[in-house]
């Protein structure tokens, strides 16, 4: 997940003009192992903004 999260903080956020809320980042897992192959896993990443 690090390859997905860190660019949000280091690249996108500073250039977006957005501000973080005082709330942690969280994930919504749309499918789970072992029901689906690892290559087909899908996760939404929520970065709470003001």
Backbone torsions as a table, in degrees:
resi	resn	phi	psi	omega
1	UNK	NA	-22.1	-178.0
2	UNK	-57.2	-35.9	179.3
3	UNK	-65.8	-20.9	179.9
4	UNK	-92.9	-35.8	-172.9
5	UNK	-81.1	-50.0	-172.8
6	UNK	-60.4	-40.5	176.4
7	UNK	-60.7	-28.6	176.3
8	UNK	-62.0	-44.0	-177.8
9	UNK	-78.7	-40.6	-171.0
10	UNK	-89.4	-28.4	-175.6
11	UNK	-113.2	-58.0	-173.8
12	UNK	-67.6	-52.7	-173.7
13	UNK	-57.6	-49.5	-179.1
14	UNK	-61.8	-27.6	-178.0
15	UNK	-96.2	-3.9	-173.1
16	UNK	-88.1	-24.5	-173.1
17	UNK	81.5	1.8	179.2
18	UNK	-87.9	161.2	175.8
19	UNK	-124.6	144.3	177.2
20	UNK	-74.3	144.4	168.8
21	UNK	-83.1	165.8	175.9
22	UNK	-84.2	69.3	-177.5
23	UNK	-155.9	141.8	-175.5
24	UNK	-74.1	154.5	170.0
25	UNK	-61.5	145.6	176.8
26	UNK	-144.1	163.5	-175.0
27	UNK	-118.4	146.3	170.3
28	UNK	-120.1	112.2	-179.7
29	UNK	-83.7	116.2	-175.2
30	UNK	-85.9	-19.9	172.3
31	UNK	-151.4	160.7	-171.9
32	UNK	-135.0	153.1	169.0
33	UNK	-69.4	152.3	-3.1
34	UNK	-89.6	9.8	-176.2
35	UNK	-70.4	-17.0	-174.8
36	UNK	-142.5	150.8	179.3
37	UNK	-65.0	147.3	-177.3
38	UNK	-57.0	-37.2	-179.5
39	UNK	-67.4	-17.3	-177.8
40	UNK	-103.2	5.9	179.4
41	UNK	-65.9	141.5	179.6
42	UNK	-129.6	129.8	180.0
43	UNK	-135.4	128.8	172.5
44	UNK	-88.7	137.1	178.8
45	UNK	-110.4	123.7	-179.5
46	UNK	-107.9	121.7	178.2
47	UNK	-111.0	100.1	-176.0
48	UNK	-63.3	124.7	-178.5
49	UNK	-115.8	158.7	176.4
50	UNK	-74.8	NA	NA
